Amino acid sequence: MNGDLESIVLTEEQIEQKVKEAAAWLDARFAGKYPLAISVLKGSVMFFCDLVRAMQTPVQIDFMTVSSYGSGSVSTGVPKIVMDLAASVEGRDVILVEDIVDSGNTLVRMRDLILGRGAKSFTVVALMDKPSRRVVDVKADYACYEIGDEFIVGYGLDYAQKYRTLPYIGILKREIYEK
């Protein structure tokens, strides 16, 4: 375990099992279709890659960078699109893959943007849901895990661009982010 972590909350094996379950759920939902799967960079990239590889349904992939944290540990509440999609969503079934649904602000911004661009459907799959932090009434269509109000890192999630490459998810020690 990384010395900056209090504990590991999700092991590699636990994550792998939930990725397979989420892929099966998406396969059932999009059987016979060719959806556009979007990764919200950078946090969801590990989950996204594992998820689309586990799916049997063929998907087109694209990426967006949306930031609401900067280098801090608390959301600014104002999601900013840093990098937009290359693909058109018009008339498409869109799967948005998120690392974590926290305040819900980013998810609402993404939903409104993608549906406003003419997407046929909008489905959200999140690795984690943190409902205790929700400030808007929104949720993922499928969430692998519900977590408490801890600051977690690993498997794509970061603090100040660190810890993303850990193969598991752990709780970051407070002294690291409360400096």
BELJOBEL-V632460 format. One record per residue. N is the residue number from 1. RES is the residue in one letter. OMEGA is omega in whole degrees, 0 to 359 (* if undefined). Layout:
# BELJOBEL-V632460
N;RES;OMEGA
N;RES;OMEGA
This chain:
# BELJOBEL-V632460
1;M;176
2;N;183
3;G;179
4;D;183
5;L;172
6;E;182
7;S;174
8;I;180
9;V;177
10;L;180
11;T;176
12;E;182
13;E;178
14;Q;179
15;I;181
16;E;180
17;Q;181
18;K;176
19;V;179
20;K;179
21;E;179
22;A;179
23;A;179
24;A;178
25;W;178
26;L;178
27;D;179
28;A;183
29;R;187
30;F;178
31;A;179
32;G;180
33;K;178
34;Y;184
35;P;173
36;L;178
37;A;183
38;I;174
39;S;174
40;V;184
41;L;1
42;K;189
43;G;185
44;S;190
45;V;180
46;M;179
47;F;181
48;F;182
49;C;179
50;D;182
51;L;183
52;V;176
53;R;180
54;A;181
55;M;173
56;Q;180
57;T;176
58;P;179
59;V;167
60;Q;180
61;I;175
62;D;187
63;F;172
64;M;172
65;T;179
66;V;183
67;S;173
68;S;182
69;Y;188
70;G;179
71;S;181
72;G;181
73;S;180
74;V;181
75;S;176
76;T;181
77;G;181
78;V;180
79;P;182
80;K;176
81;I;182
82;V;177
83;M;183
84;D;179
85;L;171
86;A;183
87;A;173
88;S;177
89;V;185
90;E;179
91;G;185
92;R;166
93;D;185
94;V;173
95;I;176
96;L;181
97;V;182
98;E;174
99;D;184
100;I;172
101;V;186
102;D;180
103;S;183
104;G;182
105;N;180
106;T;180
107;L;178
108;V;180
109;R;180
110;M;180
111;R;182
112;D;180
113;L;184
114;I;177
115;L;177
116;G;177
117;R;173
118;G;177
119;A;179
120;K;177
121;S;183
122;F;181
123;T;181
124;V;173
125;V;181
126;A;174
127;L;182
128;M;177
129;D;179
130;K;186
131;P;180
132;S;181
133;R;186
134;R;176
135;V;176
136;V;183
137;D;181
138;V;175
139;K;177
140;A;174
141;D;178
142;Y;175
143;A;181
144;C;183
145;Y;168
146;E;182
147;I;177
148;G;186
149;D;175
150;E;175
151;F;186
152;I;179
153;V;178
154;G;179
155;Y;178
156;G;181
157;L;186
158;D;162
159;Y;180
160;A;177
161;Q;178
162;K;173
163;Y;183
164;R;187
165;T;174
166;L;183
167;P;180
168;Y;179
169;I;181
170;G;177
171;I;179
172;L;177
173;K;182
174;R;182
175;E;178
176;I;186
177;Y;177
178;E;180
179;K;*
